[in-house]
Amino acid sequence: MDKLSESKYSNKSPNELNIEIGQWFLETPYVEKTLELPGNEKLVVNLTGLDCTTFLETVVTFTRLAENSDFTFEAFEQKLEELRYREGKNQGYPSRLHYFSDWIFDNQEKGIITDVTAEVGGTPYPNQPTFMSENPQFYPQLSDSKNLDEIKITEAMIQKGVLFYSKNRDQQIGEGNPIRGSNCYHDFHVKSGRCPYGFCN
């Protein structure tokens, strides 16, 4: 937080912040499933190992803090929880936005990002997420039948939405607009800075 509060960050655009903050983590090891902890769902903050999801959430959260000049750990936790969970509140394992298409929709509803895929000529994409419910063995929390049932409900809800992907996405993206993954089909931007990202389901 001390580094983020330095005056040199106060007048930067969201794109510039994305670049600088993202570079802080260039040497951070890739570690998967850091959010999959036993017991009740907790807001996990782990900056020593990141995957694609937690890297993105961390950079976006720090950028939003810098925009608001709010550099407390409590503010970081609040912004991260708002980004990671449905309607911005941790209400248990199923409330986490496990699928990226769901993450996009929910965070657009919260006014944090805006999906511009259709705007830049995107093509409708048949989104049928079922991996979690069909492979509960990979998710210890899904041994609880209640959690599994709620994930199935979420998957059915996602399937009702309209998703777009952009084959020519790279032409729309400039510096400070990170892309998530190599097989990603969804472009959107952070509303305050119009920053497109790419996401998988």
C-alpha positions as CSV (number, residue, x, y, z in Angstrom):
1,M,0.0,0.0,0.0
2,D,2.9,2.4,0.7
3,K,4.1,1.9,-2.8
4,L,0.7,2.6,-4.3
5,S,0.3,5.8,-2.3
6,E,3.4,7.4,-3.8
7,S,2.5,10.7,-5.5
8,K,3.7,9.5,-8.9
9,Y,0.6,7.3,-9.2
10,S,-1.9,9.9,-8.4
11,N,-2.3,11.4,-11.9
12,K,-2.0,8.3,-14.0
13,S,-4.8,7.0,-16.1
14,P,-6.3,3.5,-15.4
15,N,-4.3,2.1,-18.4
16,E,-1.1,3.5,-17.1
17,L,-1.8,2.1,-13.6
18,N,-2.6,-1.3,-15.1
19,I,0.8,-1.4,-16.8
20,E,2.8,-0.3,-13.7
21,I,0.9,-2.4,-11.2
22,G,1.0,-5.4,-13.5
23,Q,4.7,-5.1,-13.7
24,W,5.0,-5.4,-9.9
25,F,4.1,-9.1,-10.3
26,L,6.3,-10.0,-13.2
27,E,8.4,-12.4,-11.0
28,T,5.5,-13.7,-9.0
29,P,5.2,-17.5,-9.4
30,Y,2.1,-18.9,-11.1
31,V,0.1,-20.9,-8.5
32,E,-3.3,-22.3,-9.2
33,K,-6.2,-22.9,-6.9
34,T,-5.1,-20.5,-4.2
35,L,-8.7,-19.7,-3.5
36,E,-9.7,-23.4,-3.0
37,L,-9.2,-23.6,0.8
38,P,-11.0,-26.1,3.2
39,G,-13.7,-24.9,5.5
40,N,-16.0,-21.9,5.1
41,E,-15.4,-19.6,2.1
42,K,-12.9,-16.9,3.0
43,L,-11.7,-13.8,1.2
44,V,-8.2,-15.0,0.2
45,V,-5.5,-12.4,-0.3
46,N,-2.3,-14.0,-1.6
47,L,0.2,-11.9,-3.5
48,T,3.0,-14.4,-3.4
49,G,1.5,-16.8,-5.9
50,L,-1.1,-15.8,-8.6
51,D,-3.0,-17.5,-11.4
52,C,-4.7,-15.7,-14.3
53,T,-7.8,-14.9,-12.3
54,T,-6.1,-13.7,-9.1
55,F,-3.6,-11.6,-11.1
56,L,-6.4,-9.8,-12.9
57,E,-8.4,-9.2,-9.7
58,T,-5.3,-7.9,-7.9
59,V,-4.3,-5.5,-10.6
60,V,-7.9,-4.2,-11.1
61,T,-8.3,-3.8,-7.3
62,F,-5.1,-1.8,-6.9
63,T,-6.0,0.4,-9.9
64,R,-9.4,1.2,-8.3
65,L,-7.7,2.0,-5.0
66,A,-5.3,4.4,-6.7
67,E,-8.1,6.1,-8.6
68,N,-9.9,6.7,-5.2
69,S,-6.7,7.5,-3.3
70,D,-7.7,4.9,-0.7
71,F,-4.6,3.0,0.4
72,T,-5.7,1.0,3.4
73,F,-5.7,-2.8,3.6
74,E,-9.4,-2.7,4.6
75,A,-10.2,-0.8,1.4
76,F,-8.2,-3.4,-0.6
77,E,-10.3,-6.2,1.0
78,Q,-13.6,-4.4,0.3
79,K,-12.8,-3.8,-3.3
80,L,-11.5,-7.3,-3.8
81,E,-14.6,-8.8,-2.3
82,E,-16.8,-6.6,-4.4
83,L,-15.0,-7.8,-7.5
84,R,-14.8,-11.5,-6.7
85,Y,-18.3,-12.3,-5.4
86,R,-21.8,-12.1,-6.7
87,E,-23.4,-8.8,-5.9
88,G,-20.1,-7.9,-4.2
89,K,-20.6,-10.0,-1.1
90,N,-19.1,-13.2,0.1
91,Q,-22.1,-15.3,1.0
92,G,-20.3,-18.7,0.8
93,Y,-18.6,-20.8,-1.9
94,P,-21.3,-20.6,-4.5
95,S,-21.3,-16.8,-4.4
96,R,-17.8,-16.6,-5.8
97,L,-17.8,-15.8,-9.5
98,H,-16.2,-19.1,-10.6
99,Y,-16.9,-18.7,-14.4
100,F,-15.5,-15.7,-16.2
101,S,-18.6,-15.1,-18.2
102,D,-20.4,-14.8,-14.9
103,W,-17.7,-12.6,-13.6
104,I,-18.1,-10.3,-16.5
105,F,-21.9,-10.1,-16.3
106,D,-21.9,-9.5,-12.5
107,N,-19.2,-6.9,-12.5
108,Q,-20.9,-5.1,-15.4
109,E,-24.1,-5.0,-13.3
110,K,-22.1,-3.5,-10.5
111,G,-20.7,-0.8,-12.8
112,I,-17.1,-1.9,-12.5
113,I,-16.6,-3.0,-16.1
114,T,-18.4,-2.6,-19.4
115,D,-18.6,-5.4,-21.9
116,V,-17.8,-4.0,-25.4
117,T,-17.5,-7.3,-27.3
118,A,-20.7,-6.7,-29.4
119,E,-19.7,-3.0,-29.8
120,V,-16.4,-4.0,-31.5
121,G,-18.1,-6.5,-33.9
122,G,-18.2,-9.5,-31.7
123,T,-19.9,-12.7,-32.7
124,P,-22.5,-14.6,-30.5
125,Y,-20.9,-17.4,-28.7
126,P,-22.9,-20.4,-27.3
127,N,-21.8,-20.4,-23.7
128,Q,-22.6,-23.8,-22.0
129,P,-20.5,-24.0,-18.8
130,T,-20.9,-27.3,-17.0
131,F,-17.3,-28.2,-16.0
132,M,-17.7,-27.7,-12.3
133,S,-20.9,-29.6,-11.9
134,E,-19.6,-32.4,-14.1
135,N,-16.3,-32.6,-12.4
136,P,-16.9,-32.0,-8.7
137,Q,-13.9,-34.2,-7.8
138,F,-11.7,-31.3,-8.6
139,Y,-13.4,-29.0,-6.1
140,P,-13.4,-30.2,-2.5
141,Q,-16.2,-27.7,-1.6
142,L,-18.5,-29.5,-4.1
143,S,-18.6,-32.6,-1.9
144,D,-21.3,-30.6,-0.1
145,S,-24.4,-31.4,-2.1
146,K,-25.9,-27.9,-1.3
147,N,-22.9,-26.2,-2.9
148,L,-23.1,-28.5,-5.9
149,D,-26.8,-27.8,-6.4
150,E,-26.2,-24.0,-6.2
151,I,-23.4,-24.3,-8.8
152,K,-25.8,-26.2,-11.1
153,I,-28.3,-23.3,-10.7
154,T,-25.5,-20.8,-11.6
155,E,-24.5,-22.7,-14.7
156,A,-28.1,-22.9,-15.9
157,M,-28.4,-19.1,-15.3
158,I,-25.2,-18.4,-17.3
159,Q,-26.4,-20.5,-20.2
160,K,-29.4,-18.2,-20.6
161,G,-27.2,-15.2,-21.2
162,V,-25.9,-13.9,-24.6
163,L,-22.1,-14.0,-24.9
164,F,-20.0,-12.6,-27.7
165,Y,-16.4,-13.2,-28.7
166,S,-14.1,-11.1,-31.0
167,K,-11.8,-12.8,-33.5
168,N,-10.1,-9.4,-34.2
169,R,-9.7,-8.4,-30.6
170,D,-6.0,-7.6,-30.8
171,Q,-6.8,-4.6,-33.1
172,Q,-8.9,-3.0,-30.4
173,I,-6.4,-3.2,-27.6
174,G,-3.6,-0.8,-26.7
175,E,-1.2,-0.5,-23.9
176,G,-2.5,-1.1,-20.4
177,N,-5.3,-3.5,-21.6
178,P,-4.2,-6.9,-20.5
179,I,-5.5,-10.1,-22.1
180,R,-6.2,-13.2,-20.0
181,G,-5.1,-16.5,-21.5
182,S,-4.6,-17.7,-25.1
183,N,-8.0,-19.2,-25.7
184,C,-10.1,-16.3,-24.6
185,Y,-13.1,-15.0,-26.4
186,H,-14.5,-12.1,-24.4
187,D,-13.5,-8.4,-24.5
188,F,-14.6,-5.8,-22.0
189,H,-13.3,-2.7,-20.4
190,V,-13.0,-1.2,-16.9
191,K,-15.7,1.5,-17.0
192,S,-13.6,4.2,-15.5
193,G,-10.8,3.8,-18.0
194,R,-12.2,1.8,-21.0
195,C,-9.7,-1.0,-20.6
196,P,-10.5,-4.1,-22.6
197,Y,-9.7,-7.5,-21.2
198,G,-10.1,-11.0,-22.7
199,F,-11.7,-13.9,-20.7
200,C,-12.5,-17.5,-20.9
201,N,-15.8,-19.0,-19.6
